[in-house]
Amino acid sequence: MFVVLFVILSGLYLFIINSMTNTLCVQREISDERVPKVFRTVNILIMILLTSTYVKVLFT
């Protein structure tokens, strides 16, 4: 039960972060060639955060 809830909320959280990243790119007028790098960096960092949170909650 916990795993399903965590995955659903993680997906929602990732979607919200991506929409905020898109807003940032539009407001700051980041060039089209740099936008994928920004998204890749943000998504990798968020996945590290979510994975470490899952591991911490799972083993405590």
N, C-alpha and C positions, 0 to 999 in steps of 0.2 A: 504493500500500500504506500509506504513511504517513498519507494523508488519511483512509482508512477507519479505521485504528487510532485516530487522533486524535479523530474524530467519536464513535466508540464510547466511548472513555474520557471524553470531554467529557460525553456523556450520562449516564454513570455518576456522574461527579463532580457534575453538576448535580442528579441524583436524591438523592445523599447530602447535599448542601448543603440541598436543600429539606426533607428529612426532619429534619435538625438544626434548621432554621428552625421547622418545625412543633413540634418538642419545646420550643424556646425560647418560642414563643407560648403553649403549654400551661402550661409551668412558671411563666412570668411573668404568666399570666392576662391576656393582652392582649385588649382588647375586640374583638368580632367585626367592628366597622367599621374597625378599624386593621389587622387581619390582612392583607387584600389589599395594603395599602400597604407593609407590611413585606416580603411576598413579592415584590412588584414591584421594590422597591428592591434587595433581595438578588439577584434574578435578573438585573436590568440590570447590576449591578456584576460579577457572575460572568461574564456574557456579554462585557463589556468586557475582563475579565481573560483569558478564553479566546481572544478574537479577537486581542488584542495578543500573546499567547503564540504563536498560530498564525502570525501575520505575522512575528514575530521569528525563529521556527524556520525558516520557509519561506525567508526572505531571508538567512539566515546559513549 
